[in-house]
Amino acid sequence: MAIVWERKTKHGHYQVRTAGNTVRLYKDGVFHSHYNPGHKVTRGVWDLLVLPTLLHPPGSIQRVLLLGVGGGAAIHLLNHFVQPSHITAIELDPLHITVAKRFFKINHSNTQLIENDAIAWVKRKAALKKPPTFDLIIDDLYGEEGGEPVRAIQANEQWCSALHTLLSKDGLLVSNFVTRSELHSSAYCKNKAVKQLFNSRYKFTNPLYQNQIGAFSKRASHKRTFRHNITLHRELSGERYQKSFKFRAL
């Protein structure tokens, strides 16, 4: 892949690489985002962040909170498959926002990119007397350590409860975990009080990646709903694509 943009700062080493029409963002050697305008799906982790929306009826997800932008691959997927009325995207790193706008073409009228500490932002909003609510929250907050991705905040009871406070009454919370053990040791799976906040719990995986995506819904969601909704999208309904991921109840 050719390096088309590069920047070294005290915060890290950033690269945008291209191969044909594919654009990728790397920071300190960690692969952060992938975009190809000719392909609506990535067959990667970013698809797994959006596929859980098919557990809910089409049109039911209008307000989205995305924590961690990277290059913005998830934003393209959300706007194509979910078409929400508004996406609030929080990103701490200003260079990620620059890359998202310049190279990943994040310029949708329904998307607000906010440079802020997402952890502090969530805690501040959750503490309000009347906090804003979202139909979908995607927690994709990661940093880098020794060339490996690490979660920016532990998914403990306090963090999970804060995110739950910002969910609408039938909202869906999607959270990215690097490993199976990280997901299964989180409060979503271990803490009884947190587990009782959700009526449905699933995990999504891709055989090519170790990431485990947890999907936690206030709505009672069913596999048959997911299987029906996936048939509504030509890019997702083929047998070959459906072999690129797995999902099961937690």
C-alpha positions as CSV (number, residue, x, y, z in Angstrom):
1,M,0.0,0.0,0.0
2,A,1.2,3.5,-0.8
3,I,1.6,6.1,2.0
4,V,-0.3,9.2,0.9
5,W,-0.2,11.2,4.1
6,E,2.0,10.9,7.2
7,R,2.4,12.8,10.4
8,K,4.5,12.3,13.5
9,T,3.6,14.2,16.7
10,K,4.1,13.7,20.4
11,H,0.9,11.7,20.4
12,G,2.0,9.2,17.8
13,H,2.8,8.3,14.2
14,Y,-0.1,8.6,11.8
15,Q,-0.3,7.2,8.3
16,V,-3.0,7.1,5.6
17,R,-2.3,4.3,3.1
18,T,-4.0,3.6,-0.1
19,A,-4.3,0.6,-2.5
20,G,-6.5,1.3,-5.5
21,N,-9.6,3.0,-4.1
22,T,-9.1,1.6,-0.6
23,V,-8.0,4.0,2.1
24,R,-6.7,2.9,5.5
25,L,-5.7,4.9,8.6
26,Y,-2.9,3.6,10.9
27,K,-1.6,5.1,14.2
28,D,1.5,3.7,15.8
29,G,1.1,0.7,13.5
30,V,-2.5,-0.1,14.7
31,F,-5.1,-0.4,11.9
32,H,-7.8,2.1,12.8
33,S,-10.1,2.4,9.8
34,H,-10.9,1.2,6.3
35,Y,-12.8,2.8,3.5
36,N,-13.5,2.1,-0.2
37,P,-16.3,4.1,-1.8
38,G,-16.9,1.4,-4.3
39,H,-17.7,-1.2,-1.6
40,K,-20.5,-0.6,0.9
41,V,-19.2,-3.3,3.3
42,T,-15.7,-3.7,4.7
43,R,-15.8,-7.4,5.7
44,G,-14.0,-6.2,8.8
45,V,-14.6,-5.1,12.4
46,W,-16.5,-2.0,11.2
47,D,-19.3,-4.1,9.7
48,L,-19.7,-5.8,13.1
49,L,-20.3,-2.5,14.8
50,V,-23.3,-1.8,12.5
51,L,-24.7,-5.3,11.9
52,P,-26.4,-5.4,15.3
53,T,-28.7,-2.6,14.2
54,L,-30.5,-5.3,12.1
55,L,-31.8,-6.7,15.4
56,H,-34.1,-3.7,15.5
57,P,-36.9,-2.8,13.1
58,P,-35.9,-0.6,10.1
59,G,-36.3,3.1,10.8
60,S,-36.3,2.7,14.6
61,I,-32.8,4.0,15.0
62,Q,-32.8,7.7,14.3
63,R,-30.3,9.2,16.8
64,V,-26.8,7.7,17.0
65,L,-23.9,8.4,19.4
66,L,-20.5,7.1,18.1
67,L,-17.7,7.1,20.6
68,G,-14.4,7.0,18.7
69,V,-14.3,8.0,15.1
70,G,-11.1,6.6,13.7
71,G,-11.3,7.4,10.0
72,G,-15.1,7.2,10.0
73,A,-15.7,3.8,8.4
74,A,-18.6,3.2,10.8
75,I,-20.2,6.5,9.8
76,H,-20.4,5.5,6.1
77,L,-21.9,2.1,7.1
78,L,-24.5,3.8,9.4
79,N,-25.6,6.2,6.7
80,H,-25.9,3.5,4.1
81,F,-27.6,0.7,6.0
82,V,-29.4,2.6,8.9
83,Q,-29.9,6.1,7.6
84,P,-30.4,7.8,11.0
85,S,-31.5,11.4,11.2
86,H,-28.5,12.4,13.2
87,I,-25.1,11.0,14.2
88,T,-23.1,12.6,17.0
89,A,-19.5,11.4,16.7
90,I,-17.0,12.1,19.5
91,E,-13.3,11.9,18.9
92,L,-10.4,13.0,21.1
93,D,-7.7,13.1,18.5
94,P,-7.9,16.1,16.1
95,L,-5.8,14.4,13.5
96,H,-8.4,11.6,13.3
97,I,-11.0,14.2,12.5
98,T,-8.8,15.8,9.9
99,V,-8.2,12.4,8.2
100,A,-12.0,11.5,8.5
101,K,-12.9,14.7,6.6
102,R,-10.0,14.8,4.1
103,F,-9.4,11.2,3.2
104,F,-12.5,9.3,4.3
105,K,-14.9,11.9,3.0
106,I,-17.0,12.3,6.1
107,N,-19.1,15.3,5.1
108,H,-22.6,14.0,5.7
109,S,-25.2,16.6,6.6
110,N,-26.6,14.5,9.4
111,T,-23.2,13.9,11.1
112,Q,-21.7,16.1,13.7
113,L,-18.0,15.5,14.5
114,I,-17.0,16.7,17.9
115,E,-13.4,17.0,19.2
116,N,-13.7,16.0,22.8
117,D,-12.8,13.4,25.4
118,A,-15.6,10.9,24.9
119,I,-15.3,9.4,28.4
120,A,-15.6,12.8,30.1
121,W,-18.4,13.8,27.6
122,V,-20.5,10.7,28.4
123,K,-20.0,11.1,32.2
124,R,-21.0,14.7,32.0
125,K,-24.1,14.1,29.9
126,A,-25.2,11.1,32.0
127,A,-25.0,13.3,35.2
128,L,-27.5,15.8,33.8
129,K,-31.0,16.0,35.2
130,K,-32.4,15.4,31.7
131,P,-29.6,13.7,29.7
132,P,-29.8,13.4,25.9
133,T,-30.8,10.0,24.7
134,F,-29.8,8.0,21.6
135,D,-31.4,5.0,19.9
136,L,-27.9,3.6,19.2
137,I,-24.6,4.0,21.0
138,I,-21.4,2.6,19.6
139,D,-18.5,2.4,22.1
140,D,-15.4,2.0,20.0
141,L,-12.9,3.8,22.3
142,Y,-9.4,2.5,21.8
143,G,-5.8,3.7,22.1
144,E,-2.5,2.0,21.3
145,E,0.1,0.4,23.5
146,G,3.1,-1.3,22.2
147,G,1.6,-1.4,18.7
148,E,-1.5,-3.2,20.0
149,P,-5.0,-1.7,20.4
150,V,-6.2,-1.3,24.0
151,R,-9.6,-0.1,25.4
152,A,-9.6,3.5,26.6
153,I,-11.9,2.6,29.5
154,Q,-12.8,-0.6,31.3
155,A,-16.3,-1.7,30.8
156,N,-17.1,-1.8,34.5
157,E,-20.5,-1.1,36.2
158,Q,-20.0,2.6,36.3
159,W,-19.2,3.0,32.6
160,C,-21.9,0.6,31.4
161,S,-24.5,2.4,33.6
162,A,-23.5,5.8,32.3
163,L,-23.9,4.6,28.7
164,H,-27.3,3.0,29.6
165,T,-28.4,6.3,30.9
166,L,-28.0,7.8,27.5
167,L,-30.0,5.1,25.7
168,S,-33.6,5.7,24.6
169,K,-36.3,3.4,26.0
170,D,-35.7,0.8,23.2
171,G,-32.1,1.7,22.6
172,L,-29.2,-0.5,21.4
173,L,-25.7,-0.4,22.9
174,V,-22.8,-1.8,20.8
175,S,-19.3,-2.2,22.3
176,N,-16.0,-3.3,20.8
177,F,-13.8,-5.7,22.7
178,V,-10.3,-6.8,21.6
179,T,-10.7,-10.4,22.9
180,R,-13.3,-12.9,24.0
181,S,-12.0,-12.8,27.6
182,E,-12.3,-9.0,27.7
183,L,-16.0,-9.2,26.6
184,H,-16.9,-12.0,29.0
185,S,-15.2,-10.4,32.0
186,S,-17.0,-7.0,31.4
187,A,-19.9,-5.8,33.5
188,Y,-22.2,-6.6,30.6
189,C,-21.6,-10.3,31.2
190,K,-20.4,-10.5,34.9
191,N,-22.4,-7.8,36.7
192,K,-26.0,-8.8,37.6
193,A,-27.3,-5.3,37.9
194,V,-25.9,-4.3,34.4
195,K,-27.2,-7.5,32.8
196,Q,-30.7,-6.8,34.0
197,L,-30.6,-3.4,32.2
198,F,-31.0,-5.2,28.9
199,N,-33.6,-7.5,27.5
200,S,-31.3,-9.0,24.8
201,R,-27.6,-9.6,24.6
202,Y,-25.6,-10.9,21.6
203,K,-22.0,-11.0,20.4
204,F,-20.8,-10.7,16.8
205,T,-17.5,-12.0,15.5
206,N,-15.5,-12.2,12.3
207,P,-13.2,-15.3,11.8
208,L,-10.4,-13.1,10.5
209,Y,-10.3,-10.9,13.6
210,Q,-10.1,-11.6,17.3
211,N,-12.5,-8.7,18.2
212,Q,-15.7,-9.5,20.0
213,I,-18.5,-7.1,19.5
214,G,-21.2,-7.0,22.2
215,A,-24.7,-5.9,21.4
216,F,-27.0,-5.1,24.3
217,S,-30.6,-4.0,23.7
218,K,-33.3,-2.7,25.9
219,R,-35.7,-4.1,23.3
220,A,-36.5,-7.9,23.3
221,S,-34.6,-8.7,20.0
222,H,-34.7,-12.0,18.2
223,K,-32.4,-13.8,15.7
224,R,-35.4,-14.2,13.3
225,T,-35.7,-10.4,13.1
226,F,-32.0,-10.1,12.3
227,R,-32.2,-12.8,9.6
228,H,-35.2,-11.1,8.0
229,N,-33.7,-7.6,8.1
230,I,-30.4,-8.8,6.5
231,T,-32.4,-9.9,3.4
232,L,-33.4,-6.3,2.9
233,H,-29.9,-5.4,1.9
234,R,-28.4,-6.8,-1.2
235,E,-24.8,-6.3,0.0
236,L,-25.4,-8.3,3.2
237,S,-27.8,-11.1,2.1
238,G,-25.5,-13.2,0.0
239,E,-24.3,-16.5,1.4
240,R,-20.6,-15.6,0.9
241,Y,-20.9,-12.4,2.9
242,Q,-22.9,-14.1,5.7
243,K,-20.0,-16.5,6.1
244,S,-17.8,-13.5,7.0
245,F,-19.4,-13.1,10.5
246,K,-21.1,-15.1,13.2
247,F,-23.5,-14.0,15.9
248,R,-25.0,-15.7,19.0
249,A,-26.8,-14.8,22.1
250,L,-24.8,-14.1,25.2
